[in-house]
């Protein structure tokens, strides 16, 4: 079990109240399908409500909260959740492409959408929700989720291993900056690659590349990395700083400099950028 700061969270910490974000890996039987289980809890009693803003990953989630469970497709815009009082949320983050073997329909249908759990799983879902809500330990919630998902375990799908490796490469290999790069990297033609992503992942290869590069930019701004915005833009595959700044502002709601300033890092980064 890990208490961690995940990529894509635009405000990594709160200055008041209590906030916890945990995750745990699945069993080996579910690892081809499930990335991890996660748990978020907060206690802001006596404090103003806070907004948690994230730039979501290209993954489907099964989320249990307040007595209900829903399956959420890939959310393409930034996601804002207002947290108040005291509450908790449990979730299952599926591997990129990992929900398709359960759904058996193009994951693009879930693009910016959500479904009740009964649209994807049998009638046992209400017992699953009740069992999650009845326990307080995250590890026990994971055991409940394991049992539930294993009871619906789909057949092995070789495309999942390919997608898992490809997504790891996109995230870690900075030379993969375009769909053409992926075509050369995989040996799969562009049309087939795009079709695979629409069916299994729900978004295009181009979207995935751009999202991971923005996650990288956010992480480097948060770390106060010493480089100019122009250098960062080129490293992330943008034609120039203008295109990078425009895309960053569209997705984050502010320019890189404004975002750094909101984190209290403006002077350090702007000074470094001018050297």
N, C-alpha and C positions, 0 to 999 in steps of 0.2 A: 504494500500500500504506500502511495506517495502523496505528499502534500507539495504541490508544484505550482509554477507560474506558466500556464500554457501560452503558446504563441497565438496571436490574434486578439488578445485582451488589450484594449486600448487604455484602460485604467487598471494597472496591475494590483493596486492595493487601496484600501479605504483608510481614512485618517481617524475615523470614529467607529465605535461598535465592534462587532466581531464578525469575521468572514472566513470561511474555510472552503477549500476546493481540493478534493481528493480524487485519486483514480486508482484503479487496480486492473491488472491484466487478466484476460480470460483464461480458461483451461486450454490445453493443447487442442482438444476436439473442436473448440469454438474459435480458436485463433485465426483460421482462414477467413472467418466471417466478421468477427468482432475485434475492434481495435482495443477498446478498454471500457470498463465501467467507470462512471464518474458520479460524484456527489458534491453538491453545493449546499451550504447552510449559512445562515446569517442571523444575527441578532442586532437589530438597530432600534430596539425599544428605548425610548427616551432621546432618540436622535432623529434628525430629518431623514427623509427617504433619500436613497442614493441610486444613481443610474450605473448599471454595468453595461458597457458598450464593447461589443466584440465584432471582429471581422471573421465570419464563420469559415470553417474548412469545408472541403468538398465531400462531406460525409452525411449519411442519414443517421438520425438519432431516434431512439425510443425513449420517451421521457415520462416519468411518473411524478405527479405532484397533485396535492390536494384531492386525493381520491380518484384521480383520472389518469389515463395513459394515452399518449398520442405518438404517432410516428411522424417525424418531421423530415421532409426532403431537404435538399441543399438550399440554403438561404443565400441569395446572391448579393444582397446589400448588407450594409452593417446592421447589426442587430442590437437593439437597445431594450434593456429590461430594467424596470424600476423596482428596487428592493426596498421594502419597508417592514416594520415590525419584526417578527421572528418566523422563519419558515425554512423549508429545505426542499431540494429537488434531487431525484435520482435519475440517472440516465445510462443508456447503452449507446456508445459511439461505434457504429459499424465501420469496418474497413471500407475504403473507397471501392465501390462495387460490391461490397460484402452483403448488402441487403437484397440484391437482385435475386439470389437463389430462393429467398423466402417469398418475395413479391411476384416474381415470374412475369413481370410486365416492365416496359421501359421505365427506368427510374426518372427519366426526364418528365414523366407525368407528375412527379412529386415536386418538381421545381417550384420553390417558394410556396409550397402547399403543406398541409398536414392532414393526417387521417386518424380516425379513432383506431385503437388497437384491434378492435374486432373486425376491421376491414382487412386485416392482414393475418390475424391468428384466430384460432377457434375459440369456443365459448369459455375455455378455462381462463381467459384473460382477466376476468373480474377477481378470481381467486388470487391470481398473480399480483394484482394491484393491492388487494387487501393484505397479502402477506408482506409486501414491501412496506406498506404503511404501518404495519403492526410492530416492526422492529426498529431499533434505534442505532444499531451498529452497522456501519457501512459494509463490513466484511460479510455480515449476515444477509444484507440486501443483495450482495453479489452472488451469494450461494443460491438465493431464491431465483435471481435472474438466470443463473446457470441452469438450474433445473428446468425452468420454463423454456428457455431456448433449446436446450438439448432434447426436449420432448418434441420439438418441431425440426430437428436437425435435417437440413437438406442434403442431397448427395454432393460429393466433392465436385468442384468445378475448376478445371485447370486455368481458366481465364483469371481467376482470383489471384493466383500466384504471380501471373504475369503483371497484373495491375498493381499488386502490392510492390513488386520490384520496381516497376516504372514510376510509381508515385514517390518511392524513396529516392530514385534517381532525380526526378524533377525537383524535389525538395532540397537535395544536397548538392547536385551538380550545377554550378552556376553557368556552365556553358550551354545548358539546355534553355534557350531563350525564345524559341518559336516552335510552331507546329512542324515546320520543315526540319528543325533540329531533331524532333521526336521521330519523324519519319526515317531520318538517317540512323538514329540511335536504335530503333526497333526493327527496321527493315519492313515495316508495314506501311502500305500506301495510305495517303492522307484520308481518303474517303472511308476506308475500313476502320482507321483509327477513330475518326469522328463518330462513326456509327457505334463502335464499341463503347465509347464514352457516353453517348446519349442513352444507350440501353442499360449499361451497368452503373454508370456514375451519376448521370443526370445533368451534367454540364459539359461544355466543349473542352478539348485539350488546351485551347488558347486561354480559356477562362482559368483553368487550373494553374497554368504557368504564371499568369498574371497575379493570381491570388497568392501563390507561394512567394512570389517576388515581393509583393506588398507586405506579407508577413515578415519577410526578411528585412525590409526597410523599417518596419515598425520596431522590430527587435533591435536594430542597430541604432535607431533614434533613442530608444529607451536606455540603451547602454552608453549613450553619449559618444558614439564612435567618432574618431577624428578623421573626417574627410569632408569634402565639399559636396553639396547636393548634386552638382554636375557630375562629379566622379561616381557618386552613388547611382545616379540615373543610368550612366553608361554601363556600370557593373550589372545592373538589373535588367539590361536589355532594351532600355528606352532609347529612342532616336536622339533625344536631347533632354536637357533639364526641364524645358517647358512642358513636354509631353509627360514627363514623370510627375511634375508638380500638379498638372491638371488631373491626371488619373488619381493621384494621392488625395487631392482635395475632393474629387467626386466620391471616392469610397470612404474616406475618413471624415470628411466634413470640414477640413482645414488643410492648409499647406503644411509641408514638412516643418518649416520654421515655426509656424503657429502651433503645431503639435508639440514640437520640442519645448516651446515656451510654456505650454500648458502643463508640461512635466517639470518645469523649473530648470530646463537645460539650455535655454535660448542663448545666453551669453557665451557659454562654453562652446557650443557647436558653431555659432556664427563666427566667433573669433577664430576657431580652428579652420573654418571654411575659407577665411580670407588669407590664410598663410600660404 
